[in-house]
Amino acid sequence: MDAVLFDMDGVIVDTEDFWRAREREVILPAAVVGEPPAQDEIRGINYRETYDYLADNYEVALSREEFLDLYESVAEDLYDTAELMPGFRDLLADLRTRGLGIALVSSSPRAWIERVVERFGLDVDAVVSTEDIDGPGKPAPDVYVVAAERVGADPTECVAIEDSPNGVRAAMRAGILTVAYGDDPEAVELADRRAENPEALRAVFTDIGVLSPESA
């Protein structure tokens, strides 16, 4: 393998529970008339594309601008308080020692990703937001194809770490070996490998040759 491509929310920073609670309690009830959709319909999708999905499939109660403002106000302080995955700094250092390229590949806006990179001083080669690419976001493969290009690797020589079904679909459609991180049953079913916690992720990396047994 030449590169590891990490999703951000729910993978390297612990924000997934926060987002799911805010979507369930605040965002979706305000955005949709009547019964809001199941959250899994929009999980892993860029919030700008989420509005388009809701407008196409439901009766919306907010304008696009109002919806985006609501999402951004909810996120305002999140990335200043979210915690890094336990052991992620050491994992990143070990991947660097092995000469792997590293990218963050997220449906979140670039400003949110860069806030995380800067706050934690993460040593990554590329930050790729769905908003950066000329194409659709996850579950389409475009963002992962671009990420592989930006770290100078063929997609077949990359491994992606994703926690949502739509993220897993995007990486696998790009031809990338994909690890489902966490316990989402659909993501686990779709992915090539599963890692339910940081220790299990290290074990998967060792098994596929990304890390040496000595660094596991």
FIDOLO-374051 format. One record per residue: residue number from 0; residue in one letter; x, y, z of N, C-alpha, C in turn. Coordinates in pm, 1 decimal. Each point is the difference from the previous one (the first is absolute). Layout:
N
{atom NUM "A" {X Y Z} {X Y Z} {X Y Z}}
...
END
This chain:
216
{atom 0 "M" {83.1 -120.0 0.0} {-83.1 120.0 0.0} {87.3 126.0 0.0}}
{atom 1 "D" {-47.3 102.3 -70.2} {74.3 125.5 -9.3} {-60.8 112.6 82.8}}
{atom 2 "A" {-128.8 -9.7 33.7} {-65.1 111.7 68.9} {-119.2 -47.8 81.9}}
{atom 3 "V" {-27.8 75.9 106.7} {-118.9 -23.2 82.0} {-85.4 125.3 -6.3}}
{atom 4 "L" {-128.5 -19.5 -32.1} {-94.1 109.9 -18.4} {-105.9 -9.0 109.0}}
{atom 5 "F" {-0.2 97.0 90.5} {-88.5 -1.1 115.0} {-120.0 92.3 -20.0}}
{atom 6 "D" {-119.1 -51.0 25.1} {-114.2 87.7 22.3} {26.1 76.6 130.4}}
{atom 7 "M" {-73.3 107.2 25.4} {25.5 78.9 120.5} {-102.6 -25.0 109.8}}
{atom 8 "D" {-125.3 40.3 -22.0} {-101.1 -8.4 105.2} {-31.8 -145.7 33.0}}
{atom 9 "G" {14.1 -33.6 126.9} {-27.8 -136.2 42.7} {116.8 -94.8 -17.8}}
{atom 10 "V" {108.9 49.3 -62.3} {118.0 -84.1 -19.4} {118.2 58.9 76.0}}
{atom 11 "I" {50.9 116.3 -42.7} {113.4 55.3 74.8} {-43.5 98.8 107.7}}
{atom 12 "V" {-121.0 55.0 -10.5} {-53.4 82.0 108.7} {-137.6 -51.5 39.7}}
{atom 13 "D" {-26.6 6.7 128.1} {-122.1 -58.6 55.9} {-114.5 99.9 -8.5}}
{atom 14 "T" {-56.5 14.0 -120.5} {-108.4 95.7 -21.5} {-129.4 -66.0 -44.9}}
{atom 15 "E" {5.4 -129.3 -30.9} {-114.8 -64.2 -62.9} {-123.4 2.0 90.3}}
{atom 16 "D" {17.1 -30.9 129.7} {-113.9 1.5 92.2} {-59.3 140.0 11.2}}
{atom 17 "F" {88.2 101.1 2.3} {-45.9 139.3 6.1} {-86.4 32.2 -121.8}}
{atom 18 "W" {51.8 -33.1 -120.2} {-73.8 33.7 -121.6} {-132.3 -74.5 -8.5}}
{atom 19 "R" {1.5 -126.6 36.7} {-123.8 -76.8 -10.3} {-104.6 53.9 96.3}}
{atom 20 "A" {40.9 40.5 119.7} {-94.3 57.1 95.9} {-55.4 133.0 -50.9}}
{atom 21 "R" {87.2 86.2 -54.4} {-45.9 131.3 -47.2} {-88.5 -15.1 -124.4}}
{atom 22 "E" {34.3 -92.2 -87.6} {-85.4 -22.2 -116.8} {-137.3 -50.8 42.7}}
{atom 23 "R" {-2.4 -92.0 93.9} {-125.8 -60.3 45.7} {-86.2 100.6 75.9}}
{atom 24 "E" {63.6 80.1 85.1} {-74.9 86.4 91.6} {-22.4 141.1 -51.6}}
{atom 25 "V" {87.7 47.8 -86.3} {-4.6 140.9 -40.6} {-16.1 16.6 -151.6}}
{atom 26 "I" {92.7 -56.0 -76.4} {9.6 34.2 -141.6} {-113.5 -58.5 -82.4}}
{atom 27 "L" {-18.8 -130.9 4.8} {-102.3 -61.7 -84.4} {-142.2 41.9 37.1}}
{atom 28 "P" {-35.2 9.5 130.1} {-135.1 48.2 32.0} {-26.6 140.9 -51.8}}
{atom 29 "A" {104.0 83.9 -1.0} {-17.6 137.1 -49.6} {-4.3 4.9 -152.0}}
{atom 30 "A" {67.5 -94.6 -66.3} {16.5 8.1 -144.5} {-114.5 -60.6 -78.7}}
{atom 31 "V" {-68.8 -99.2 58.5} {-98.6 -78.0 -75.5} {-138.1 14.7 61.4}}
{atom 32 "V" {-100.1 16.0 -84.2} {-138.2 4.1 46.0} {-45.8 -143.1 30.0}}
{atom 33 "G" {-58.0 -19.1 118.3} {-48.1 -133.7 34.7} {110.7 -88.4 53.2}}
{atom 34 "E" {-15.6 -130.5 -19.3} {95.5 -97.1 53.4} {135.3 11.6 -71.4}}
{atom 35 "P" {108.0 25.0 75.2} {130.7 12.3 -64.3} {51.1 -135.2 -49.2}}
{atom 36 "P" {93.5 0.8 -92.4} {52.7 -125.9 -53.8} {88.1 -71.9 101.1}}
{atom 37 "A" {24.6 -127.0 -25.2} {96.1 -74.3 81.1} {138.7 59.9 -21.5}}
{atom 38 "Q" {76.8 10.6 107.2} {131.4 63.0 -10.5} {95.3 -75.3 -92.5}}
{atom 39 "D" {-15.8 -129.8 -9.4} {90.4 -76.9 -85.1} {-11.2 39.4 -146.8}}
{atom 40 "E" {-110.2 64.1 -38.1} {-15.5 45.0 -138.7} {102.3 107.2 -36.4}}
{atom 41 "I" {42.0 77.7 99.2} {89.0 112.6 -28.4} {136.9 -15.7 63.3}}
{atom 42 "R" {23.9 -108.7 70.5} {127.0 -15.9 70.5} {115.9 -7.6 -98.0}}
{atom 43 "G" {103.3 80.3 26.6} {118.1 0.8 -85.0} {-10.2 89.0 -121.8}}
{atom 44 "I" {-113.2 67.2 -17.6} {-20.1 87.7 -115.7} {31.4 144.1 40.9}}
{atom 45 "N" {65.8 74.8 -88.3} {26.5 140.6 25.6} {-130.6 73.6 28.3}}
{atom 46 "Y" {3.4 91.3 97.4} {-125.1 62.3 43.4} {-64.9 86.4 -108.4}}
{atom 47 "R" {79.2 50.3 -94.0} {-59.1 74.1 -112.1} {-79.0 -95.3 -90.5}}
{atom 48 "E" {55.6 -118.7 -22.5} {-71.1 -98.5 -79.6} {-116.3 -59.9 79.0}}
{atom 49 "T" {9.3 1.4 133.2} {-112.0 -46.0 82.1} {-123.9 83.5 -27.0}}
{atom 50 "Y" {17.8 131.3 -12.4} {-115.5 85.3 -28.3} {-62.6 -37.9 -133.3}}
{atom 51 "D" {82.7 -22.9 -100.7} {-52.0 -39.0 -131.8} {-77.8 -131.0 9.7}}
{atom 52 "Y" {52.3 -95.1 76.4} {-67.6 -128.6 17.4} {-135.9 19.7 67.4}}
{atom 53 "L" {-2.8 81.3 105.9} {-126.3 24.0 71.0} {-100.7 71.4 -90.3}}
{atom 54 "A" {48.1 97.2 -75.8} {-90.4 75.2 -87.8} {-57.9 -88.7 -110.1}}
{atom 55 "D" {78.2 -98.8 -43.5} {-46.4 -90.7 -105.0} {-98.5 -104.9 51.6}}
{atom 56 "N" {11.1 -33.9 128.3} {-75.0 -114.4 51.5} {-101.6 33.2 109.8}}
{atom 57 "Y" {3.7 123.0 51.7} {-89.9 37.3 109.6} {-48.1 143.3 -20.9}}
{atom 58 "E" {-98.1 39.3 76.5} {-43.6 139.5 1.1} {85.8 75.7 100.5}}
{atom 59 "V" {80.1 92.0 -48.5} {92.8 70.2 88.7} {-65.1 125.4 57.3}}
{atom 60 "A" {40.6 34.0 122.1} {-55.4 115.6 69.5} {97.6 116.5 5.7}}
{atom 61 "L" {122.5 -21.6 -50.1} {102.4 103.3 2.8} {52.1 25.0 -141.0}}
{atom 62 "S" {43.5 122.4 -24.1} {70.9 28.0 -124.5} {138.4 -63.5 7.9}}
{atom 63 "R" {66.6 -10.3 -112.7} {135.7 -55.2 -1.0} {91.8 81.1 91.6}}
{atom 64 "E" {-7.8 132.0 -8.9} {85.3 85.9 82.0} {-28.0 -20.9 149.0}}
{atom 65 "E" {-126.0 -9.0 36.7} {-35.9 -21.7 140.5} {52.2 -134.6 49.4}}
{atom 66 "F" {-9.5 -101.7 -85.6} {47.6 -133.1 37.8} {151.2 0.1 21.4}}
{atom 67 "L" {73.4 60.8 -91.0} {145.5 4.3 12.8} {41.4 80.4 122.8}}
{atom 68 "D" {-68.7 111.0 25.2} {30.0 80.0 119.1} {-23.6 -80.3 127.5}}
{atom 69 "L" {-105.1 -81.0 1.1} {-30.6 -81.7 117.2} {110.7 -102.3 23.7}}
{atom 70 "Y" {41.4 -68.6 -104.2} {107.9 -98.5 12.1} {128.6 65.9 49.8}}
{atom 71 "E" {33.1 115.6 -56.5} {125.5 65.9 34.6} {-2.5 53.9 142.5}}
{atom 72 "S" {-116.8 45.4 45.7} {-8.5 48.5 138.0} {15.0 -114.0 99.6}}
{atom 73 "V" {-52.0 -117.6 -35.8} {14.0 -116.7 86.8} {146.6 -42.6 8.3}}
{atom 74 "A" {73.2 14.1 -110.6} {139.6 -44.7 -5.4} {98.3 101.0 56.2}}
{atom 75 "E" {-46.8 118.9 33.4} {90.1 111.5 28.6} {107.1 -34.0 102.7}}
{atom 76 "D" {-38.8 -63.2 110.2} {96.3 -28.1 106.1} {42.5 -146.5 5.6}}
{atom 77 "L" {-62.4 -84.5 -79.4} {23.2 -143.5 12.0} {146.1 -36.8 -18.2}}
{atom 78 "Y" {63.1 52.7 -104.2} {134.9 -44.1 -32.7} {107.1 64.8 88.0}}
{atom 79 "D" {-43.2 88.9 89.6} {91.6 51.0 102.0} {-6.0 -82.4 127.8}}
{atom 80 "T" {-95.6 -91.7 9.2} {-15.5 -80.5 121.6} {7.9 -150.4 -25.5}}
{atom 81 "A" {-15.7 -42.9 -124.3} {1.7 -143.5 -31.4} {134.8 -61.0 35.1}}
{atom 82 "E" {-2.6 -126.8 39.5} {121.2 -70.5 39.6} {53.0 -84.9 -115.4}}
{atom 83 "L" {131.9 -11.7 -5.7} {65.4 -83.6 -99.0} {-15.8 -147.8 37.2}}
{atom 84 "M" {-6.6 -86.5 -101.3} {-4.8 -143.6 25.3} {113.9 -39.2 94.3}}
{atom 85 "P" {-27.6 -79.3 103.9} {107.9 -44.4 89.0} {110.6 -69.0 -79.6}}
{atom 86 "G" {123.3 43.6 24.1} {114.0 -61.7 -67.2} {24.2 44.7 -142.5}}
{atom 87 "F" {-77.7 98.5 -48.7} {14.1 36.7 -140.6} {135.0 63.4 -30.8}}
{atom 88 "R" {52.6 79.7 92.9} {130.8 62.2 -25.3} {107.7 -106.6 -19.4}}
{atom 89 "D" {0.8 -100.5 87.5} {99.3 -106.6 -11.0} {-20.7 -80.4 -128.5}}
{atom 90 "L" {-126.2 -25.2 -34.7} {-29.8 -71.7 -123.3} {50.3 77.3 -120.6}}
{atom 91 "L" {-24.4 129.3 -2.1} {44.1 84.2 -111.1} {152.3 -1.4 -10.3}}
{atom 92 "A" {66.9 8.8 115.1} {146.8 -3.1 -0.2} {52.3 -132.6 -54.4}}
{atom 93 "D" {-63.5 -110.7 37.5} {43.9 -131.1 -49.4} {-23.5 -13.7 -150.5}}
{atom 94 "L" {-111.6 52.9 -48.7} {-25.8 -3.5 -144.0} {103.7 83.4 -74.9}}
{atom 95 "R" {37.8 113.5 57.3} {101.8 84.3 -60.9} {135.4 -71.3 -3.3}}
{atom 96 "T" {31.6 -70.1 108.1} {125.0 -74.9 5.5} {7.3 -104.3 -110.9}}
{atom 97 "R" {-114.2 -56.1 -34.1} {-6.9 -98.7 -107.5} {-2.4 63.8 -139.8}}
{atom 98 "G" {-2.0 134.6 -4.8} {4.3 69.9 -127.9} {-133.4 12.3 -70.2}}
{atom 99 "L" {-110.0 -14.8 74.2} {-133.7 8.0 -60.7} {-42.3 145.4 -21.8}}
{atom 100 "G" {-67.5 26.4 -112.0} {-68.2 126.7 -18.1} {-126.9 2.5 83.5}}
{atom 101 "I" {-40.2 118.4 45.5} {-117.3 14.0 86.0} {-89.7 110.6 -53.0}}
{atom 102 "A" {-129.8 -30.3 -10.9} {-97.7 102.7 -37.6} {-121.8 -8.9 90.0}}
{atom 103 "L" {-61.1 114.4 23.8} {-131.1 6.2 63.5} {-101.3 23.6 -111.4}}
{atom 104 "V" {-102.8 -84.0 -3.6} {-98.0 2.5 -108.9} {-138.6 8.8 62.2}}
{atom 105 "S" {-62.2 116.6 -8.7} {-120.1 23.1 79.3} {-108.9 71.0 -78.9}}
{atom 106 "S" {-123.9 -25.1 40.2} {-113.3 75.2 -54.0} {-15.8 135.4 68.3}}
{atom 107 "S" {74.3 22.2 108.1} {-6.4 128.4 70.4} {67.4 108.7 -82.7}}
{atom 108 "P" {-37.3 125.8 22.2} {66.2 109.4 -71.3} {149.5 4.4 31.1}}
{atom 109 "R" {77.9 49.6 -94.3} {144.9 7.2 17.9} {37.6 76.7 126.9}}
{atom 110 "A" {-71.5 107.0 30.5} {33.9 79.6 118.6} {-10.0 -82.6 127.6}}
{atom 111 "W" {-98.3 -90.3 7.2} {-14.5 -84.9 118.0} {114.4 -100.0 8.7}}
{atom 112 "I" {38.4 -57.0 -114.5} {110.2 -97.0 -1.9} {130.2 69.3 39.7}}
{atom 113 "E" {24.4 116.9 -57.9} {123.4 71.5 30.8} {5.9 42.2 146.4}}
{atom 114 "R" {-115.5 28.3 59.0} {-2.3 34.0 142.0} {50.5 -116.9 84.2}}
{atom 115 "V" {-42.0 -120.9 -36.4} {45.6 -119.6 71.7} {149.7 -21.6 -22.4}}
{atom 116 "V" {45.7 12.3 -124.2} {142.0 -18.7 -30.9} {86.0 98.4 77.3}}
{atom 117 "E" {-41.4 125.9 1.6} {77.5 103.2 68.2} {-5.4 -15.8 151.4}}
{atom 118 "R" {-116.3 -31.3 53.5} {-14.4 -11.5 144.7} {88.0 -111.2 56.0}}
{atom 119 "F" {5.7 -113.2 -70.3} {76.1 -114.1 49.4} {138.8 -11.1 -63.1}}
{atom 120 "G" {32.9 90.5 -92.8} {130.4 -3.8 -64.0} {24.8 -129.1 -75.5}}
{atom 121 "L" {-98.4 -45.3 -76.9} {9.4 -128.3 -68.1} {88.8 9.2 -124.1}}
{atom 122 "D" {86.9 -97.8 -14.4} {93.1 -7.0 -112.2} {-65.0 -80.0 -113.2}}
{atom 123 "V" {-67.4 70.2 -90.7} {-67.2 -66.3 -111.7} {45.8 62.6 -131.1}}
{atom 124 "D" {-8.2 -79.5 -106.4} {42.3 48.3 -131.1} {-109.7 73.8 -74.2}}
{atom 125 "A" {-124.6 -36.0 26.6} {-110.3 60.1 -75.4} {-125.3 5.6 85.3}}
{atom 126 "V" {-75.5 105.0 -19.6} {-132.8 16.4 58.1} {-96.6 13.6 -116.2}}
{atom 127 "V" {-95.1 -92.0 -10.5} {-92.1 1.4 -113.3} {-142.5 2.8 51.8}}
{atom 128 "S" {-67.8 110.2 -27.0} {-141.2 14.8 32.6} {-83.2 -25.0 -124.7}}
{atom 129 "T" {-119.5 -51.6 20.1} {-92.8 -14.8 -112.7} {-17.6 131.8 -73.8}}
{atom 130 "E" {9.3 110.1 73.1} {-19.0 131.2 -62.0} {114.3 37.9 -94.1}}
{atom 131 "D" {114.7 -71.2 10.2} {116.1 33.2 -81.7} {-5.4 -59.8 -139.7}}
{atom 132 "I" {-85.3 -98.3 -20.3} {9.1 -79.0 -122.5} {-106.6 39.6 -101.5}}
{atom 133 "D" {30.1 -27.9 -124.3} {-95.5 25.2 -108.0} {-78.5 -128.0 -25.3}}
{atom 134 "G" {-94.9 -27.0 89.1} {-77.7 -122.8 -10.0} {-83.4 -18.5 124.6}}
{atom 135 "P" {-81.4 -103.7 2.0} {-87.6 -23.6 115.1} {78.8 -50.3 120.3}}
{atom 136 "G" {-58.8 16.8 118.1} {62.5 -47.6 122.0} {-30.4 -146.8 25.5}}
{atom 137 "K" {42.9 -46.7 117.4} {-29.0 -137.5 40.1} {-151.8 -22.3 -5.2}}
{atom 138 "P" {-46.9 -113.8 -49.8} {69.2 -127.5 -24.8} {65.3 -13.7 -137.0}}
{atom 139 "A" {1.9 105.1 -82.5} {74.5 -5.9 -125.8} {149.8 -9.9 31.7}}
{atom 140 "P" {80.2 -58.8 -87.7} {141.3 -24.1 30.8} {91.8 118.4 -21.1}}
{atom 141 "D" {-51.7 109.0 -57.9} {85.8 108.8 -47.4} {97.5 52.7 104.1}}
{atom 142 "V" {-47.3 21.1 123.7} {85.3 60.5 101.7} {117.2 -91.4 34.2}}
{atom 143 "Y" {-21.2 -129.7 -4.1} {110.1 -92.6 28.4} {95.9 -12.5 -118.1}}
{atom 144 "V" {-51.3 9.2 -121.8} {87.2 0.5 -116.9} {93.1 120.3 5.8}}
{atom 145 "V" {-54.8 116.4 33.8} {80.3 122.2 11.5} {101.5 -13.3 112.9}}
{atom 146 "A" {-40.6 -55.8 113.5} {91.3 -14.9 113.6} {119.1 -87.9 -36.5}}
{atom 147 "A" {-24.9 -110.7 -69.6} {109.7 -87.0 -41.7} {96.0 75.7 -93.0}}
{atom 148 "E" {-55.7 77.5 -91.8} {83.8 78.9 -90.8} {86.7 98.0 77.6}}
{atom 149 "R" {-57.1 63.1 102.5} {72.7 104.0 72.5} {110.8 -55.5 88.0}}
{atom 150 "V" {-7.1 -126.5 36.1} {111.4 -60.0 74.3} {89.8 -81.7 -92.5}}
{atom 151 "G" {-26.5 6.4 -131.5} {84.4 -66.3 -98.2} {-7.1 -150.6 2.8}}
{atom 152 "A" {-117.6 -54.9 29.0} {-15.1 -145.0 11.4} {-111.7 -48.9 -89.9}}
{atom 153 "D" {16.0 -121.1 -50.2} {-108.7 -65.7 -70.9} {-105.2 -41.9 102.8}}
{atom 154 "P" {-129.4 15.2 -31.3} {-102.9 -40.4 97.1} {15.3 -143.8 49.7}}
{atom 155 "T" {48.7 -89.0 -86.1} {13.7 -140.5 40.6} {112.9 -19.7 99.8}}
{atom 156 "E" {84.5 102.5 19.1} {108.9 -6.8 97.0} {-29.2 86.2 122.5}}
{atom 157 "C" {-128.0 32.4 21.0} {-43.2 78.9 115.3} {-91.5 -83.5 88.9}}
{atom 158 "V" {-12.9 41.7 124.6} {-101.1 -54.5 90.3} {-77.4 117.5 57.7}}
{atom 159 "A" {-131.6 -11.3 5.7} {-86.8 105.9 52.5} {-62.9 -46.0 130.7}}
{atom 160 "I" {-15.7 94.5 92.1} {-64.2 -27.2 128.4} {-125.8 84.0 7.3}}
{atom 161 "E" {-114.8 -65.8 7.3} {-129.9 67.4 -4.9} {-93.7 -56.9 106.2}}
{atom 162 "D" {-92.6 82.4 47.7} {-94.6 -49.7 101.3} {-144.1 -3.4 -48.4}}
{atom 163 "S" {-29.4 59.0 -115.5} {-138.4 4.5 -47.6} {-17.0 -84.1 -125.4}}
{atom 164 "P" {-118.9 -52.5 -23.5} {-22.9 -75.5 -123.9} {30.1 80.0 -125.8}}
{atom 165 "N" {-41.1 126.7 -3.3} {26.3 80.1 -119.8} {149.4 22.5 -21.1}}
{atom 166 "G" {74.5 17.2 108.2} {144.4 13.9 -11.9} {65.2 -127.1 -48.5}}
{atom 167 "V" {-43.1 -113.9 54.1} {52.5 -128.9 -44.9} {-28.7 -19.7 -148.9}}
{atom 168 "R" {-120.6 31.0 -41.8} {-35.4 -14.7 -142.1} {91.7 85.7 -87.4}}
{atom 169 "A" {24.3 123.7 43.1} {83.1 90.4 -79.9} {140.2 -56.4 -18.0}}
{atom 170 "A" {61.3 -44.7 108.4} {136.3 -51.3 -8.0} {6.9 -127.5 -82.9}}
{atom 171 "M" {-95.1 -89.8 20.6} {3.3 -126.9 -73.6} {-27.3 21.2 -148.7}}
{atom 172 "R" {-85.5 93.9 -33.0} {-25.8 29.5 -141.6} {121.9 59.8 -68.2}}
{atom 173 "A" {90.7 59.1 80.0} {125.6 51.7 -54.1} {104.9 -109.6 -14.2}}
{atom 174 "G" {-32.6 -121.9 41.0} {93.2 -110.7 -10.2} {97.0 -9.5 114.8}}
{atom 175 "I" {-37.6 56.9 115.2} {88.4 7.0 116.4} {-40.6 -105.1 102.7}}
{atom 176 "L" {98.0 -70.7 55.6} {-24.0 -90.1 112.2} {-55.2 82.4 115.6}}
{atom 177 "T" {-114.4 -39.7 55.6} {-70.3 85.7 95.4} {-25.4 -72.1 130.8}}
{atom 178 "V" {32.2 70.6 109.1} {-22.4 -50.1 135.3} {-115.8 76.5 61.6}}
{atom 179 "A" {-101.8 -71.4 46.8} {-111.1 62.7 71.6} {42.2 16.7 145.6}}
{atom 180 "Y" {8.3 125.0 43.9} {41.0 30.0 137.1} {-124.8 24.1 85.1}}
{atom 181 "G" {-8.7 -67.5 113.2} {-116.5 14.8 86.5} {-93.3 -118.0 -14.0}}
{atom 182 "D" {-127.8 24.8 29.2} {-93.2 -112.8 8.6} {-125.5 15.8 -84.9}}
{atom 183 "D" {3.1 88.0 -100.8} {-116.6 11.3 -86.4} {-16.4 -129.9 -79.2}}
{atom 184 "P" {-111.4 -71.7 17.6} {-12.7 -132.9 -62.0} {2.7 4.0 -152.2}}
{atom 185 "E" {-56.8 104.0 -61.1} {-0.2 6.7 -146.4} {140.1 26.8 -52.5}}
{atom 186 "A" {73.0 90.9 65.9} {137.8 27.9 -41.4} {85.7 -125.0 12.3}}
{atom 187 "V" {-17.2 -72.3 110.9} {75.5 -123.5 22.3} {-30.4 -102.5 -108.2}}
{atom 188 "E" {-125.8 -11.5 -37.0} {-41.1 -96.3 -102.1} {59.8 33.6 -136.0}}
{atom 189 "L" {11.6 129.4 -30.4} {47.2 43.0 -130.5} {152.2 -6.7 -13.9}}
{atom 190 "A" {71.8 28.6 107.4} {144.3 22.4 -7.4} {79.4 -129.6 -15.6}}
{atom 191 "D" {126.3 16.4 -40.1} {91.0 -113.8 -12.1} {43.1 -52.1 136.5}}
{atom 192 "R" {23.5 91.7 91.8} {45.2 -35.6 134.6} {-77.3 81.5 103.3}}
{atom 193 "R" {11.8 -40.9 126.4} {-65.8 70.9 108.7} {98.7 25.7 112.7}}
{atom 194 "A" {-9.2 117.8 61.1} {77.3 33.1 119.8} {-91.6 76.7 93.8}}
{atom 195 "E" {-37.8 -61.9 109.7} {-97.6 62.9 89.2} {60.1 103.5 94.2}}
{atom 196 "N" {133.7 4.4 12.9} {65.3 95.0 90.5} {143.8 22.0 -46.1}}
{atom 197 "P" {73.7 93.9 63.4} {137.1 28.4 -45.7} {92.2 -121.2 3.9}}
{atom 198 "E" {-13.0 -84.3 101.7} {85.5 -118.2 8.7} {-27.3 -95.7 -116.6}}
{atom 199 "A" {-128.1 -17.4 -32.8} {-35.4 -87.2 -111.5} {48.6 58.1 -133.2}}
{atom 200 "L" {0.1 133.6 -12.6} {48.9 62.9 -122.7} {148.6 -27.9 -18.2}}
{atom 201 "R" {76.0 9.2 107.2} {142.6 -34.0 -7.2} {18.2 -145.1 -44.4}}
{atom 202 "A" {-82.5 -88.0 54.3} {10.3 -141.4 -35.8} {-29.6 -21.6 -148.3}}
{atom 203 "V" {-99.9 70.6 -53.3} {-31.8 -10.8 -142.7} {117.0 52.1 -83.3}}
{atom 204 "F" {56.6 113.2 39.5} {113.6 56.0 -72.9} {116.8 -98.2 -2.6}}
{atom 205 "T" {22.8 -67.8 110.4} {107.8 -99.5 4.8} {-32.1 -117.6 -90.9}}
{atom 206 "D" {-124.5 -43.1 1.2} {-41.2 -116.2 -78.2} {14.0 23.8 -149.6}}
{atom 207 "I" {-26.2 122.4 -44.0} {7.6 28.6 -144.0} {136.6 57.9 -40.4}}
{atom 208 "G" {93.2 7.8 96.0} {135.5 41.5 -31.3} {25.6 148.4 1.9}}
{atom 209 "V" {-96.0 79.8 45.7} {20.3 144.3 10.1} {96.2 31.0 114.3}}
{atom 210 "L" {-12.6 -70.3 110.8} {92.1 12.7 113.6} {76.4 -129.2 16.6}}
{atom 211 "S" {119.1 11.5 54.5} {77.5 -119.5 31.9} {-49.2 -58.0 131.6}}
{atom 212 "P" {20.2 -128.9 24.4} {-41.7 -60.3 128.8} {65.0 68.8 118.5}}
{atom 213 "E" {122.2 52.7 -17.8} {69.6 64.0 110.6} {-68.6 128.0 47.4}}
{atom 214 "S" {-74.1 66.9 -91.3} {-65.1 126.7 36.1} {-144.6 -19.1 40.8}}
{atom 215 "A" {-50.1 -123.2 -3.8} {-139.9 -25.6 32.0} {-24.1 16.1 149.6}}
END
